[in-house]
Amino acid sequence: MDDLKMEMNAHMELMADLVQKVTAELRTGFQPAYDNFIGFFHAIDWKEPWLIGLLSFHSALLLVTFLSRKHINFQMCLFLLALTGVYLAETINKFLGSNWKQFAGQNYFDTRGLFLSVLWSGPLLVIAVIILLNTLFSLCLLMVKWKRAELRHRARLARNKQD
């Protein structure tokens, strides 16, 4: 019995040590990503008119998405437009990369498209996910409504049979 207690204590100490190591690695593991994000955020001149316009566009699209949540057909059009915008991101990045001097103070458009992915595709994908979740929720409600109508219909048929 004492051997079992010693083994359990040794195992618990080993698990506690492992948990401490994992949490320490997680705390230090997110620091470089956080530093990169802060560097990216500070490298952008947020007062440029085209960036304000882009952020306004995404805000307006998000507002339209929420206001039209009961109009599934319209939301499907928005969904397809958002995904088309994501699909065309590479082409847009190349075009803006070659013409950045006409509208921006610095060249944000690298060959990998990180800037455009974060500020163009990212918000469009978030909006597309919101639309998708709303559509799934609406479909679930429609299935419940349909099943209730089916049960009412069956009950009416059963009542008519008894009469």
Salt bridges, closest charged atoms under 4 A:
ASP17 OD2 - LYS21 NZ 3.56
GLU90 OE2 - LYS94 NZ 3.76
GLU150 OE1 - LYS147 NZ 3.53
GLU150 OE2 - ARG154 NH2 2.78
